[in-house]
Amino acid sequence: MQIKEVKTEGLSYTYAVTVPKEDLSAKLDAKIKEMQPQVSLKGFRPGKVPTSHIRKMFGQSIMKDIVEETVNETSQQAINDNKIRPAGQPKIDLRANGEDVTKGNADLEYQLTVESIPDFEPVDPSTLKFTRLKYESTDADVEERLAELGKGQKTYKKKAKTAKAKKDDAVLIDFVGTIDGEAFDGGAMEGHQLVIGSGSFIPGFEEQLIGAKAGDELDVKVTFPKEYQAADLAGKEAVFATKVHEVQGAKDAEIDDDFAKNFGLDDLDALKDAVKKQYESELDMQSRMKLKRAILDELDKKHSFDLPPNMVEAEFENIWNQVKAEKEAGQLDEDDAKKSDKELEKDYRKIAERRVRLGLVLAEMGQKAEVQITNEELQQAMIAEARQYPGQEQQVVEFYQKNPNAIAQLRAPIYEEKVVDLIIDKAEVKDKKVDKEELFKEDEMI
């Protein structure tokens, strides 16, 4: 085998690899000899088929497998011999005619192009200093959280007969819907409680009940949306003969022992403890997120080296596809919506470069510290992912078990968090008490 360097551009290396046809033929002979005892063909005793006949019948097919194996082996050898740490999959460009090679009439010739991970010395985490923002929860925070729970568990109490319905009130109604004077299926109901402003009825229905009182009878005129699920009603005008029985005022739930029991807890004290623990967990997560952002910002500042272009391009494409989808859906944030595609591309390419740089730095730091991911950690991540798809847990687990690339996607965030833990453990980290506003203040996008 001959390996010759053809071109070097930054982190990209191209090699010409040649494997003589004689070497391939020798591999073919060895393969045929190995398989001969298992070959069974009509007219021959099992295991006694001549090697020449096997070569004639199956030689070219076997040679295709040999060529593929040889390309894999020799390309890996070229990478190892030149001490290259590949950044992604190498590119193989066959130069010889494939049929000539598999027929044994030509040498195997191909060009191998590979991008290398840059050589750099990551910063020593023990030299880094960070401030960790901390906020301690108070009784007032817990009460505020309980009040929010109460708002989500509203009750409705009957108002006076003269009370006029307003937004957020509930009305107890009977109604019968007609189109061109004819009643239609599903258009009638008795004793239905409708919250005005909930958006649960056809657009325009709820608003016409504002100002209604108990005992009122009115015709509510609406037009079904063109995209309405019942095709026979879509886009049609309807009249709902509606009778109002009650107007009900909204009231937040009473925060007491009975309220706690709605959540499966014994009493209000148990609910307060649960709310406090959950809130403190959120505070810890936010504090860590802020610290991690500070760590990543510092690592970005401390490192400057050439980046593998294909890695950057692949990362940018992932980001840009998401940006385009958000733009088409009208979901770009306010600042991005004001920018041209050229400006957006420039901004997000910088983000792609930052992500690639940080990924390489974290990987190098983790490698130096011999950070490992256990099978148990991967299993836990797989189970957590499966739980997001109730009823399909087994299929999700099987998907990960059969797809190495999917497992790699699970592995990456676990590895990153473990390296961040390593940095926090080695660096000088001082806690600083702050208020809630500062802890939850949104960081600027980089």
TIROVEX-925062 format. One record per residue (C-alpha): residue in three letters; x, y, z. Coordinates in nm, 4 decimals. Layout:
 rest       xx       yy       zz
  ALA        X        Y        Z
...
END
This chain:
 rest       xx       yy       zz
  MET   0.0000   0.0000   0.0000
  GLN   0.1185   0.3511  -0.0807
  ILE  -0.0005   0.6645   0.1015
  LYS   0.1028   0.9999  -0.0445
  GLU   0.0098   1.3466   0.0854
  VAL  -0.1523   1.5454  -0.1935
  LYS  -0.2675   1.8676  -0.0316
  THR  -0.2857   2.0407   0.3055
  GLU  -0.5089   2.3439   0.3664
  GLY  -0.5406   2.4532   0.7268
  LEU  -0.6996   2.1596   0.9074
  SER  -0.7882   1.9741   0.5863
  TYR  -0.5593   1.6962   0.4608
  THR  -0.5831   1.5021   0.1339
  TYR  -0.3940   1.1769   0.0700
  ALA  -0.3660   0.9562  -0.2377
  VAL  -0.3925   0.5907  -0.1400
  THR  -0.2978   0.3041  -0.3726
  VAL  -0.3452  -0.0650  -0.3006
  PRO  -0.1884  -0.2926  -0.5684
  LYS  -0.4246  -0.5310  -0.7451
  GLU  -0.1936  -0.8146  -0.6402
  ASP  -0.2678  -0.7408  -0.2749
  LEU  -0.6411  -0.7460  -0.3446
  SER  -0.6047  -1.0734  -0.5355
  ALA  -0.4175  -1.2278  -0.2416
  LYS  -0.7000  -1.1212  -0.0087
  LEU  -0.9504  -1.2753  -0.2499
  ASP  -0.7603  -1.6051  -0.2541
  ALA  -0.7489  -1.6099   0.1254
  LYS  -1.1211  -1.5326   0.1490
  ILE  -1.2143  -1.8068  -0.0977
  LYS  -0.9956  -2.0599   0.0815
  GLU  -1.1596  -1.9616   0.4114
  MET  -1.5111  -2.0048   0.2786
  GLN  -1.4486  -2.3197   0.0679
  PRO  -1.5442  -2.5710   0.3403
  GLN  -1.8879  -2.4078   0.3756
  VAL  -1.9655  -2.3774   0.0020
  SER  -2.2263  -2.6172  -0.1364
  LEU  -2.3022  -2.6170  -0.5094
  LYS  -2.4965  -2.8560  -0.7292
  GLY  -2.2663  -3.1128  -0.8875
  PHE  -2.0078  -3.0954  -0.6098
  ARG  -1.9792  -3.2633  -0.2745
  PRO  -2.0225  -3.0145   0.0176
  GLY  -1.6929  -2.8457   0.0938
  LYS  -1.5262  -2.9849  -0.2233
  VAL  -1.6047  -2.7065  -0.4715
  PRO  -1.2743  -2.6096  -0.6416
  THR  -1.1444  -2.2632  -0.5509
  SER  -1.1200  -2.1790  -0.9207
  HIS  -1.4907  -2.2458  -0.9621
  ILE  -1.5785  -2.0362  -0.6547
  ARG  -1.3654  -1.7528  -0.7965
  LYS  -1.5453  -1.7782  -1.1309
  MET  -1.8923  -1.7850  -0.9754
  PHE  -1.8544  -1.5393  -0.6884
  GLY  -1.5169  -1.3702  -0.7274
  GLN  -1.6382  -1.0272  -0.8335
  SER  -1.9069  -1.0176  -0.5630
  ILE  -1.6559  -1.1177  -0.2949
  MET  -1.4081  -0.8628  -0.4300
  LYS  -1.6608  -0.5817  -0.3780
  ASP  -1.6677  -0.6643  -0.0059
  ILE  -1.2883  -0.6877   0.0006
  VAL  -1.2540  -0.3460  -0.1644
  GLU  -1.4912  -0.1916   0.0900
  GLU  -1.3042  -0.3504   0.3809
  THR  -0.9701  -0.2444   0.2315
  VAL  -1.0816   0.1182   0.1908
  ASN  -1.1946   0.1263   0.5550
  GLU  -0.8718  -0.0341   0.6809
  THR  -0.6309   0.1699   0.4689
  SER  -0.8049   0.5030   0.5285
  GLN  -0.7876   0.4377   0.9037
  GLN  -0.4203   0.3472   0.8684
  ALA  -0.3520   0.6707   0.6760
  ILE  -0.5208   0.8694   0.9533
  ASN  -0.3299   0.6852   1.2265
  ASP   0.0073   0.7051   1.0487
  ASN  -0.0278   1.0827   1.0111
  LYS  -0.1487   1.1237   1.3723
  ILE  -0.4719   1.2937   1.2666
  ARG  -0.7687   1.3184   1.5001
  PRO  -1.0555   1.3315   1.2511
  ALA  -1.3266   1.5926   1.2929
  GLY  -1.6163   1.4026   1.1404
  GLN  -1.6341   1.1388   0.8688
  PRO  -1.3503   1.1384   0.6120
  LYS  -1.4390   1.1810   0.2445
  ILE  -1.3440   0.8979   0.0062
  ASP  -1.3076   0.9677  -0.3679
  LEU  -1.2440   0.6529  -0.5742
  ARG  -1.0146   0.7248  -0.8694
  ALA  -0.9880   0.3851  -1.0413
  ASN  -1.2775   0.2328  -1.2365
  GLY  -1.4750   0.0304  -0.9822
  GLU  -1.5525  -0.2594  -1.2175
  ASP  -1.1867  -0.2872  -1.3253
  VAL  -1.0849  -0.3068  -0.9594
  THR  -1.3435  -0.5720  -0.8645
  LYS  -1.2461  -0.7770  -1.1715
  GLY  -0.8834  -0.7657  -1.0578
  ASN  -0.7669  -0.5666  -1.3616
  ALA  -0.6669  -0.2435  -1.1805
  ASP  -0.5118  -0.1201  -0.8584
  LEU  -0.7414   0.0283  -0.5948
  GLU  -0.6798   0.4044  -0.6027
  TYR  -0.8642   0.6671  -0.4026
  GLN  -0.8204   1.0071  -0.2426
  LEU  -0.8850   1.0479   0.1268
  THR  -0.9794   1.3952   0.2522
  VAL  -1.0071   1.4421   0.6250
  GLU  -1.0430   1.7391   0.8581
  SER  -0.8407   1.7304   1.1761
  ILE  -0.9341   1.8459   1.5216
  PRO  -0.6961   2.1352   1.5933
  ASP  -0.4119   2.0971   1.8415
  PHE  -0.4519   2.3309   2.1359
  GLU  -0.3935   2.3332   2.5085
  PRO  -0.7166   2.3840   2.7021
  VAL  -0.7144   2.6235   2.9943
  ASP  -0.6430   2.4781   3.3375
  PRO  -0.9822   2.4904   3.5189
  SER  -0.8075   2.5561   3.8521
  THR  -0.6997   2.8992   3.7191
  LEU  -1.0596   3.0105   3.6535
  LYS  -1.2765   3.2223   3.8837
  PHE  -1.6553   3.2501   3.8783
  THR  -1.9415   3.4043   4.0726
  ARG  -2.2461   3.1871   4.1335
  LEU  -2.5708   3.3821   4.1748
  LYS  -2.7914   3.2555   4.4569
  TYR  -3.1380   3.3466   4.5773
  GLU  -3.2914   3.1997   4.8941
  SER  -3.6642   3.1428   4.8834
  THR  -3.8892   3.3105   5.1426
  ASP  -4.2291   3.2323   5.2936
  ALA  -4.3693   3.5067   5.0709
  ASP  -4.2428   3.3202   4.7620
  VAL  -4.4194   3.0045   4.8756
  GLU  -4.7432   3.1984   4.9390
  GLU  -4.7144   3.3520   4.5926
  ARG  -4.6769   3.0085   4.4383
  LEU  -4.9773   2.8799   4.6314
  ALA  -5.1823   3.1761   4.5108
  GLU  -5.0874   3.0915   4.1518
  LEU  -5.2070   2.7353   4.2108
  GLY  -5.5333   2.8778   4.3445
  LYS  -5.5835   3.0833   4.0291
  GLY  -5.5481   2.7676   3.8271
  GLN  -5.8205   2.5974   4.0326
  LYS  -6.0992   2.8563   3.9998
  THR  -6.4513   2.7963   4.1261
  TYR  -6.7645   2.9767   4.0061
  LYS  -7.0393   3.1102   4.2314
  LYS  -7.3875   3.2156   4.1199
  LYS  -7.4319   3.5942   4.0976
  ALA  -7.7488   3.7981   4.1552
  LYS  -8.0180   3.7723   3.8846
  THR  -7.9538   4.1330   3.7852
  ALA  -7.5782   4.0793   3.7409
  LYS  -7.4556   4.1280   3.3846
  ALA  -7.2007   3.8791   3.2489
  LYS  -6.8533   4.0106   3.1838
  LYS  -6.5249   3.8646   3.0626
  ASP  -6.3972   3.5793   3.2860
  ASP  -6.7471   3.5192   3.4248
  ALA  -6.9171   3.1861   3.3554
  VAL  -7.2691   3.1567   3.2179
  LEU  -7.4947   2.8530   3.2534
  ILE  -7.6794   2.8236   2.9219
  ASP  -7.9032   2.6145   2.6996
  PHE  -7.8630   2.6571   2.3239
  VAL  -7.9918   2.5189   1.9960
  GLY  -7.8018   2.5921   1.6755
  THR  -7.9585   2.6174   1.3298
  ILE  -7.8348   2.6803   0.9769
  ASP  -8.0913   2.8219   0.7362
  GLY  -8.3536   2.7396   0.9996
  GLU  -8.2568   2.3721   1.0242
  ALA  -8.1024   2.2217   1.3428
  PHE  -7.7756   2.0316   1.2933
  ASP  -7.6046   1.7469   1.4784
  GLY  -7.4029   1.8565   1.7807
  GLY  -7.5543   2.2055   1.7810
  ALA  -7.7648   2.1778   2.0970
  MET  -7.6856   2.1475   2.4661
  GLU  -7.8550   2.2074   2.7995
  GLY  -7.7018   2.3332   3.1234
  HIS  -7.3622   2.4057   2.9723
  GLN  -7.1174   2.6175   3.1728
  LEU  -6.9233   2.8502   2.9438
  VAL  -6.6446   3.0784   3.0651
  ILE  -6.6525   3.4024   2.8672
  GLY  -6.3108   3.4650   2.7189
  SER  -6.1984   3.1014   2.7380
  GLY  -6.2017   3.0680   2.3591
  SER  -6.3631   2.7268   2.3864
  PHE  -6.6560   2.8112   2.1547
  ILE  -6.6790   2.9258   1.7937
  PRO  -6.5115   3.2679   1.7481
  GLY  -6.7597   3.5469   1.8206
  PHE  -6.9957   3.3359   2.0343
  GLU  -6.8666   3.4224   2.3804
  GLU  -6.8383   3.7967   2.3174
  GLN  -7.2115   3.8197   2.2379
  LEU  -7.2940   3.6929   2.5878
  ILE  -7.1211   3.9865   2.7567
  GLY  -7.3920   4.1926   2.9265
  ALA  -7.6455   3.9063   2.9403
  LYS  -7.8384   3.8409   3.2636
  ALA  -8.0079   3.5357   3.4132
  GLY  -8.3352   3.4741   3.2296
  ASP  -8.2237   3.6444   2.9065
  GLU  -8.2935   3.4750   2.5750
  LEU  -8.0950   3.5839   2.2707
  ASP  -7.9891   3.4721   1.9263
  VAL  -7.6130   3.4371   1.8911
  LYS  -7.5078   3.4689   1.5270
  VAL  -7.1696   3.3257   1.4231
  THR  -6.9854   3.1949   1.1178
  PHE  -6.8045   2.8633   1.1443
  PRO  -6.4326   2.8904   1.0533
  LYS  -6.3410   2.7737   0.7027
  GLU  -6.1024   2.5213   0.8612
  TYR  -6.3690   2.3847   1.1011
  GLN  -6.3254   2.0124   1.1716
  ALA  -6.6810   1.9264   1.0595
  ALA  -6.6628   1.9853   0.6842
  ASP  -7.0440   2.0147   0.6493
  LEU  -7.0401   2.3172   0.8853
  ALA  -6.7164   2.4856   0.7741
  GLY  -6.7642   2.8432   0.6585
  LYS  -7.1417   2.8446   0.7183
  GLU  -7.3438   3.1018   0.9124
  ALA  -7.5370   2.9711   1.2133
  VAL  -7.7815   3.1064   1.4703
  PHE  -7.7791   2.9728   1.8266
  ALA  -8.1012   3.0319   2.0210
  THR  -7.9540   3.0755   2.3690
  LYS  -8.1121   3.0937   2.7128
  VAL  -7.9089   3.2170   3.0105
  HIS  -7.9921   3.0445   3.3413
  GLU  -7.7151   3.1863   3.5596
  VAL  -7.4264   3.4312   3.5581
  GLN  -7.1413   3.3017   3.7771
  GLY  -6.8463   3.4974   3.9146
  ALA  -6.4976   3.3467   3.9203
  LYS  -6.3298   3.2889   4.2529
  ASP  -5.9800   3.1597   4.3222
  ALA  -5.9779   2.8360   4.5177
  GLU  -5.9442   2.8541   4.8964
  ILE  -5.5898   2.7569   4.9917
  ASP  -5.6624   2.5130   5.2737
  ASP  -5.6316   2.1473   5.3686
  ASP  -5.9059   2.0461   5.1237
  PHE  -5.7209   2.2278   4.8451
  ALA  -5.4020   2.0339   4.9320
  LYS  -5.5932   1.7067   4.9070
  ASN  -5.6697   1.7861   4.5408
  PHE  -5.2949   1.7293   4.4844
  GLY  -5.2884   1.4026   4.6780
  LEU  -5.1348   1.5562   4.9919
  ASP  -5.2530   1.5253   5.3529
  ASP  -5.2851   1.8912   5.4439
  LEU  -5.1820   2.2473   5.3648
  ASP  -4.8462   2.2167   5.5454
  ALA  -4.7538   1.9206   5.3242
  LEU  -4.8482   2.1230   5.0150
  LYS  -4.6357   2.4160   5.1330
  ASP  -4.3374   2.1848   5.1811
  ALA  -4.3845   2.0364   4.8330
  VAL  -4.4170   2.3816   4.6743
  LYS  -4.1071   2.5052   4.8579
  LYS  -3.8978   2.2062   4.7479
  GLN  -4.0068   2.2446   4.3874
  TYR  -3.9336   2.6179   4.3910
  GLU  -3.5907   2.5659   4.5474
  SER  -3.5153   2.3071   4.2813
  GLU  -3.6040   2.5662   4.0143
  LEU  -3.3778   2.8202   4.1844
  ASP  -3.0895   2.5717   4.1912
  MET  -3.1394   2.4921   3.8236
  GLN  -3.1452   2.8618   3.7324
  SER  -2.8348   2.9275   3.9428
  ARG  -2.6503   2.6438   3.7681
  MET  -2.7669   2.7614   3.4265
  LYS  -2.6299   3.1101   3.4975
  LEU  -2.3002   2.9672   3.6209
  LYS  -2.2729   2.7371   3.3206
  ARG  -2.3309   3.0323   3.0880
  ALA  -2.0515   3.2237   3.2658
  ILE  -1.8223   2.9198   3.2310
  LEU  -1.8919   2.8840   2.8589
  ASP  -1.8394   3.2573   2.8030
  GLU  -1.5042   3.2394   2.9815
  LEU  -1.3933   2.9305   2.7886
  ASP  -1.4839   3.1064   2.4648
  LYS  -1.2687   3.4054   2.5620
  LYS  -0.9743   3.1896   2.6694
  HIS  -0.9428   2.9900   2.3465
  SER  -0.8631   3.0938   1.9925
  PHE  -0.7767   2.8378   1.7248
  ASP  -0.8727   2.7374   1.3718
  LEU  -1.2007   2.5499   1.3440
  PRO  -1.2747   2.2558   1.1115
  PRO  -1.4787   2.4225   0.8319
  ASN  -1.7093   2.1248   0.7752
  MET  -1.7967   2.1044   1.1452
  VAL  -1.8836   2.4743   1.1466
  GLU  -2.0861   2.4423   0.8273
  ALA  -2.2821   2.1436   0.9596
  GLU  -2.3592   2.3271   1.2849
  PHE  -2.4603   2.6410   1.0963
  GLU  -2.6930   2.4429   0.8677
  ASN  -2.8699   2.2950   1.1715
  ILE  -2.9182   2.6408   1.3229
  TRP  -3.0132   2.8065   0.9940
  ASN  -3.2778   2.5462   0.9098
  GLN  -3.4415   2.6179   1.2456
  VAL  -3.4224   2.9943   1.1868
  LYS  -3.5841   2.9566   0.8437
  ALA  -3.8638   2.7436   0.9890
  GLU  -3.9293   3.0038   1.2603
  LYS  -3.9265   3.2814   1.0017
  GLU  -4.1784   3.1019   0.7790
  ALA  -4.4010   3.0459   1.0823
  GLY  -4.3711   3.4122   1.1847
  GLN  -4.2053   3.3126   1.5119
  LEU  -3.8752   3.5016   1.4906
  ASP  -3.8083   3.7148   1.7963
  GLU  -3.8550   4.0891   1.7627
  ASP  -3.4864   4.1755   1.7064
  ASP  -3.4272   3.9034   1.4462
  ALA  -3.7445   3.9932   1.2585
  LYS  -3.5971   4.3384   1.1856
  LYS  -3.2794   4.1952   1.0280
  SER  -3.2097   4.0931   0.6691
  ASP  -3.1190   3.7341   0.5847
  LYS  -2.7593   3.8449   0.5321
  GLU  -2.7441   3.9976   0.8818
  LEU  -2.9102   3.6934   1.0359
  GLU  -2.6715   3.4580   0.8573
  LYS  -2.3738   3.6533   0.9882
  ASP  -2.5045   3.6451   1.3457
  TYR  -2.5899   3.2760   1.3448
  ARG  -2.2643   3.1759   1.1780
  LYS  -2.0851   3.3331   1.4759
  ILE  -2.3049   3.1259   1.7051
  ALA  -2.2169   2.8108   1.5074
  GLU  -1.8466   2.8898   1.5406
  ARG  -1.8858   2.9457   1.9146
  ARG  -2.0675   2.6150   1.9591
  VAL  -1.8032   2.4206   1.7649
  ARG  -1.5194   2.5912   1.9546
  LEU  -1.6774   2.5226   2.2920
  GLY  -1.7576   2.1648   2.1930
  LEU  -1.3928   2.1017   2.1072
  VAL  -1.2699   2.2702   2.4276
  LEU  -1.5068   2.0732   2.6509
  ALA  -1.4163   1.7481   2.4722
  GLU  -1.0445   1.8145   2.5184
  MET  -1.0851   1.9058   2.8842
  GLY  -1.2942   1.5956   2.9431
  GLN  -1.0425   1.3747   2.7664
  LYS  -0.7557   1.5114   2.9741
  ALA  -0.9535   1.4492   3.2928
  GLU  -1.0585   1.1025   3.1676
  VAL  -1.4280   1.1820   3.2027
  GLN  -1.6355   0.8700   3.1401
  ILE  -2.0070   0.8066   3.0855
  THR  -2.1432   0.4914   3.2439
  ASN  -2.3995   0.2567   3.0912
  GLU  -2.6236   0.3372   3.3870
  GLU  -2.6146   0.7103   3.3032
  LEU  -2.7017   0.6360   2.9398
  GLN  -2.9814   0.4047   3.0514
  GLN  -3.1266   0.6745   3.2770
  ALA  -3.1135   0.9280   2.9914
  MET  -3.2845   0.6797   2.7598
  ILE  -3.5623   0.6156   3.0120
  ALA  -3.6107   0.9909   3.0684
  GLU  -3.6450   1.0405   2.6931
  ALA  -3.8885   0.7499   2.6629
  ARG  -4.1118   0.8959   2.9359
  GLN  -4.1797   1.1929   2.7094
  TYR  -4.3773   0.9578   2.4830
  PRO  -4.6427   0.7910   2.7043
  GLY  -4.7533   0.4567   2.5671
  GLN  -4.4553   0.4335   2.3309
  GLU  -4.1789   0.3883   2.5872
  GLN  -4.0702   0.0465   2.4594
  GLN  -4.0489   0.1652   2.0978
  VAL  -3.8355   0.4635   2.2013
  VAL  -3.5938   0.2428   2.3968
  GLU  -3.5671   0.0007   2.1029
  PHE  -3.4995   0.2929   1.8678
  TYR  -3.2014   0.4035   2.0764
  GLN  -3.0736   0.0486   2.1115
  LYS  -3.0709   0.0058   1.7327
  ASN  -2.9312   0.3506   1.6411
  PRO  -2.5736   0.4336   1.7513
  ASN  -2.6106   0.7923   1.6249
  ALA  -2.9141   0.8440   1.8488
  ILE  -2.7175   0.7093   2.1461
  ALA  -2.4388   0.9552   2.0614
  GLN  -2.6919   1.2394   2.0809
  LEU  -2.7899   1.1213   2.4291
  ARG  -2.4244   1.0919   2.5292
  ALA  -2.3208   1.4460   2.4257
  PRO  -2.5235   1.6489   2.6837
  ILE  -2.4331   1.4060   2.9639
  TYR  -2.0642   1.4434   2.8797
  GLU  -2.0953   1.8225   2.8640
  GLU  -2.2598   1.8433   3.2065
  LYS  -1.9919   1.6207   3.3584
  VAL  -1.7154   1.8440   3.2218
  VAL  -1.8985   2.1505   3.3556
  ASP  -1.9143   1.9745   3.6957
  LEU  -1.5393   1.9152   3.6700
  ILE  -1.4748   2.2846   3.6029
  ILE  -1.6989   2.3934   3.8919
  ASP  -1.5148   2.1525   4.1213
  LYS  -1.1666   2.2729   4.0161
  ALA  -1.2307   2.6465   3.9692
  GLU  -1.2690   2.9123   4.2356
  VAL  -1.6448   2.9664   4.2695
  LYS  -1.7843   3.2294   4.5063
  ASP  -2.1534   3.2566   4.5862
  LYS  -2.3287   3.5914   4.5608
  LYS  -2.6776   3.6559   4.6990
  VAL  -2.9023   3.8355   4.4503
  ASP  -3.2720   3.9093   4.4133
  LYS  -3.5063   3.7074   4.1943
  GLU  -3.4988   3.9609   3.9125
  GLU  -3.1222   3.9362   3.8699
  LEU  -3.1200   3.5563   3.8938
  PHE  -3.3857   3.5192   3.6254
  LYS  -3.2692   3.8075   3.4052
  GLU  -3.2376   3.6843   3.0469
  ASP  -2.8830   3.6659   2.9134
  GLU  -2.7981   3.8298   2.5839
  MET  -2.7624   3.5948   2.2880
  ILE  -2.4063   3.5470   2.1642
END
